Every structure is written in C-alpha cells, then in structure tokens.
Amino acid sequence: MYMHMDKMQIKTRIRNDWPLYLAVIVFMLVMRYFGRISDTDNLKWILEPTARWAGILGGISFEYLPHQGYVNHGYQFLIAASCAGIRFMLLTFLMLVFIPVYETSCQRKGGMPGRCRRIVYSLILAYFFTIFVNGIRIVLAVRLPIWLDKWYLSAGWLTPDRLHTLIGTVTYFTALCILYLSVTSTAERNRLLVPVFWYLLIVLALPFVKRLWYREWTGFGEYAVLILGVCMAVCMVFWGMRRGLGRG
C-alpha cells in the first residue's frame, strides 16, 4: 500500500495526523459497541432508512417489531440487528479517511481543519453509502433464493448459509471497489489493493485473530475460502473491464 512512500514520509504523516487517528480509534470503539447490540430499538438510526430503501427498491413492505427488527411476513424475512451493516460502514469509513495516506497524488491542504472535515465527510458518506448498498443486498437476499428455487439451482452445494455469504460478499466488496474508484484520482484508479486490504482486514483478519484467541475454528476455513474466492473473482471482473475499455 505504501510502495510510493518512504518511511520518513509515513512517520511525518502519522506525527502530523495523530488527532485524525485518535478520532478513528474512537469511531471504531463506537462501531464495535453498536456491532454488539442485539436490540434493534438502538439501531433504528440505520435500520429504519435501510428498510425503507429496500422497500422502495424491491417493492417490499416491512413492518417494525419492537426489539426484533423489520419483518416482511409474506417472504418470512427479518431485517435484524445483524443486518444493520455496521461492519461495512466501519470499513467504508476507514478506507475513505485514510485515502490521503496511500494516494500518491494527494494534495494535503487545509491543515488540521481540513483533516477534521475529511473525517466528517467520510462519516456522512459511509453512513448513506451503507444504507444504499445494504438495501440492495437485502433485496437480493429476499429475491434471489426465490429465483434460484424457480430454476432449481438452490440444491446441493449452494446452501442458504453459503448463498447468504455470497450475496453479502459480492454486494459489499463490489460496492467498496466502485466507491474507491469513484473518489480517488485517475492515477490511483488502477489499484484495487486498497479496498481489498480494508475488506479482508475487517472481514477476515480481525475475525481470524478473535478465533485464534478463543481457539474456535468451526466453519472458518470454508468461510475464508469463499470470501477470498469472491474477492478474487470480483477483482478479475474489474481487471477484465479495464482491459476491455483500454482496448476500446
């Protein structure tokens, strides 16, 4: 990630930007708190707009059940606390905040006020982007199993748990790559290592450390292979599209 920067530049940026990193640590602790909440009454700030957007996008009505989440009885689908997208909001925020660190063409203007504005803007964008992407994921999670059943493709290896992981990974990781390509300079757009780094750090590396601490590995190997396979496939698609556009 830091291939275009020497160690002295990195140390200087860290020394100058320590308030930014402190704010990031505080935000991570807050997101960790919300990520552990199972009572949806405390997550309505993100669940309610997500349910409304998913309803508009998919033509699906959701009813709120106190402490449980937003439910559609016809599809037997519940948007619970685990569907809030807290982890995706966290990694989106981190990627946006640290773009100046790994973007070689970045102009560091505005001093500390400018960095504080970046934190605020990153937080706002991460919040609304999470709602937007999570609504798409929820609609796919509702509709796709029905389509697969219709075409007799839901039997065998493609279990509900694997399908859930596939939908979430494809949707979230693809959206993260698109966001990165949209907000970075032209010189950096050929590098998808940044979204790959943040996604795998939050989704795989940190859970790996947690499982290592508790010595609980049940199902993690298959989960990791599935995540890595999807991320590799998505990157290949972006690479193929770039090659195709380049030839055109």
C-alpha positions as a printed Julia matrix, in Angstrom:
248×3 Matrix{Float64}:
   0.0     0.0     0.0
   2.86    2.37    0.77
   5.01    1.41   -2.22
   5.3     5.05   -3.39
   6.19    6.49    0.01
   9.4     6.26    2.04
   9.44    5.58    5.77
  10.2     9.19    6.66
   7.1    10.43    4.83
   4.93    7.88    6.6
   6.33    8.82   10.01
   5.79   12.52    9.29
   2.19   11.98    8.28
   1.49    9.88   11.37
   3.05   12.55   13.63
   1.05   15.34   12.0
  -2.23   13.43   11.82
  -2.39   11.88   15.28
  -5.71   13.65   16.11
  -7.19   12.05   13.0
  -6.05    8.6    14.1
  -7.4     9.22   17.6
 -10.79   10.11   16.13
 -10.69    6.93   14.05
  -9.98    4.83   17.14
 -12.92    6.42   18.96
 -15.17    5.76   15.97
 -14.05    2.12   15.83
 -14.91    1.67   19.51
 -18.34    3.22   18.96
 -18.98    0.94   15.95
 -17.82   -2.04   17.97
 -20.4    -1.12   20.61
 -23.2    -0.88   18.05
 -21.99   -4.08   16.39
 -22.64   -5.98   19.62
 -26.16   -4.65   20.11
 -28.91   -7.19   19.5
 -31.83   -4.92   20.42
 -32.9    -3.23   17.21
 -34.51   -0.35   19.11
 -30.98    1.05   19.5
 -30.2     0.59   15.81
 -33.2     2.27   14.23
 -30.94    5.15   13.13
 -29.58    2.84   10.43
 -32.15    0.03   10.2
 -35.17    2.24    9.53
 -33.75    4.07    6.47
 -32.32    0.76    5.22
 -35.71   -0.94    5.46
 -37.41    2.0     3.74
 -34.86    1.99    0.9
 -35.09   -1.79    0.48
 -38.86   -1.48    0.41
 -38.74    1.16   -2.32
 -36.11   -0.69   -4.33
 -37.72   -4.12   -4.18
 -41.38   -3.26   -3.77
 -41.37   -5.0    -0.39
 -43.15   -3.68    2.67
 -41.55   -4.09    6.09
 -43.23   -3.81    9.48
 -41.26   -2.94   12.58
 -41.35   -5.37   15.5
 -40.0    -3.78   18.71
 -36.63   -5.19   19.8
 -36.57   -7.61   16.81
 -36.34   -5.66   13.57
 -38.22   -5.03   10.34
 -40.16   -8.02    9.06
 -42.0    -8.99    5.91
 -44.36  -11.81    6.83
 -45.06  -12.81    3.24
 -41.41  -13.53    2.47
 -40.66  -14.53    6.08
 -37.7   -12.18    6.06
 -36.42  -10.24    9.07
 -34.02   -7.3     8.95
 -32.46   -7.89   12.34
 -29.6    -6.19   14.18
 -27.07   -8.34   12.32
 -28.35   -6.85    9.04
 -27.54   -3.26   10.02
 -24.29   -3.16    8.03
 -22.23   -1.79   10.92
 -19.09   -3.61    9.8
 -19.44   -2.34    6.23
 -19.95    1.21    7.48
 -16.78    0.88    9.56
 -14.57   -0.36    6.76
 -16.02    2.2     4.32
 -15.25    4.99    6.79
 -11.71    3.73    7.35
 -10.98    3.48    3.64
 -12.27    6.99    2.99
 -10.43    8.58    5.91
  -7.08    7.04    5.01
  -7.17    7.75    1.28
  -4.64   10.63    1.65
  -2.16    8.22    3.25
  -1.91    5.91    0.26
  -2.85    8.21   -2.61
   0.4     9.42   -4.13
  -1.14   12.41   -5.91
  -2.97   13.72   -2.85
  -2.55   17.39   -2.02
  -2.62   17.9     1.71
  -4.42   21.22    2.04
  -6.29   22.86    4.86
  -4.18   21.65    7.77
  -5.96   20.15   10.74
  -9.35   21.78    9.92
  -9.17   20.12    6.52
  -8.49   16.75    8.11
 -11.37   17.21   10.5
 -13.64   18.0     7.57
 -12.43   14.81    5.91
 -13.48   12.81    8.99
 -16.94   14.39    8.98
 -17.42   13.96    5.24
 -16.17   10.36    5.39
 -18.57    9.56    8.21
 -21.56   11.05    6.37
 -20.69    9.32    3.1
 -20.06    6.0     4.85
 -23.46    6.2     6.58
 -25.5     6.93    3.46
 -23.44    4.6     1.29
 -24.02    1.78    3.78
 -27.78    2.33    3.68
 -27.72    2.42   -0.13
 -25.67   -0.77   -0.54
 -27.33   -2.62    2.32
 -30.75   -2.01    0.79
 -29.55   -3.62   -2.44
 -28.14   -6.57   -0.51
 -31.41   -7.09    1.36
 -33.47   -7.05   -1.84
 -31.13   -9.63   -3.37
 -31.33  -11.73   -0.18
 -35.13  -11.72   -0.47
 -35.5   -12.21   -4.23
 -32.53  -14.33   -5.26
 -33.45  -17.5    -3.31
 -36.88  -17.4    -4.98
 -35.3   -17.11   -8.43
 -32.87  -19.92   -7.68
 -35.67  -22.18   -6.46
 -37.62  -21.42   -9.62
 -34.67  -22.56  -11.75
 -33.81  -25.49   -9.44
 -30.39  -24.07   -8.59
 -30.66  -23.9    -4.81
 -29.97  -27.56   -4.06
 -26.65  -29.25   -3.33
 -23.63  -27.11   -2.51
 -25.49  -23.79   -2.53
 -26.96  -23.9     0.97
 -28.82  -20.91    2.46
 -25.77  -20.0     4.58
 -23.41  -20.09    1.61
 -25.84  -18.1    -0.52
 -26.11  -15.5     2.26
 -22.31  -15.19    2.39
 -22.05  -14.97   -1.4
 -24.69  -12.25   -1.69
 -23.16  -10.18    1.1
 -19.58  -10.51   -0.16
 -20.34   -9.79   -3.81
 -22.55   -6.81   -2.95
 -20.37   -5.22   -0.29
 -16.97   -5.81   -1.9
 -18.1    -4.71   -5.36
 -19.64   -1.55   -3.9
 -16.45   -0.81   -1.95
 -14.34   -1.12   -5.11
 -16.7     1.14   -7.06
 -16.62    3.72   -4.28
 -12.83    3.71   -4.2
 -12.57    4.1    -7.96
 -15.08    6.96   -7.79
 -13.35    9.06   -5.12
  -9.69    8.6    -6.0
  -7.61   10.39   -8.6
  -7.1     8.96  -12.06
  -3.54    7.95  -11.22
  -4.74    5.64   -8.45
  -7.74    4.03  -10.14
  -5.84    1.03  -11.46
  -5.08   -0.13   -7.92
  -7.7    -2.2    -6.15
  -5.31   -3.21   -3.39
  -6.78   -0.54   -1.13
 -10.39   -1.85   -0.98
  -9.02   -5.41   -0.92
  -6.87   -4.54    2.08
  -9.67   -2.92    4.09
 -12.28   -5.52    3.24
 -10.09   -8.5     4.12
  -8.79   -6.76    7.25
 -12.26   -6.25    8.71
 -13.99   -9.33    7.32
 -11.23  -11.94    7.63
  -8.14  -10.79    9.53
  -9.84   -9.48   12.66
 -12.23  -12.46   12.92
  -9.16  -14.7    12.47
  -7.46  -13.07   15.45
 -10.63  -13.46   17.52
 -10.95  -17.14   16.63
  -7.25  -17.65   17.33
  -7.76  -16.19   20.81
 -10.78  -18.4    21.56
  -9.46  -21.4    19.57
 -12.74  -21.7    17.69
 -12.28  -22.7    14.05
 -15.55  -24.39   13.18
 -16.59  -23.32    9.68
 -13.96  -20.57    9.41
 -11.85  -22.32    6.78
 -14.73  -22.71    4.35
 -15.88  -19.15    5.08
 -12.39  -17.76    4.4
 -12.04  -19.67    1.12
 -15.43  -18.41   -0.02
 -14.6   -14.79    0.85
 -11.22  -14.93   -0.86
 -12.67  -16.62   -3.93
 -15.39  -14.0    -4.34
 -12.96  -11.09   -3.86
 -10.6   -12.59   -6.42
 -13.46  -13.09   -8.91
 -14.68   -9.5    -8.46
 -11.15   -8.15   -8.96
 -10.8   -10.22  -12.13
 -14.04   -8.73  -13.44
 -12.78   -5.19  -12.79
  -9.44   -6.06  -14.4
 -11.2    -7.51  -17.45
 -13.42   -4.42  -17.77
 -10.39   -2.15  -17.57
  -8.58   -4.14  -20.24
 -11.67   -4.07  -22.45
 -12.09   -0.31  -22.07
  -8.4     0.19  -22.68
  -8.55   -1.66  -25.97
 -11.68    0.23  -26.96
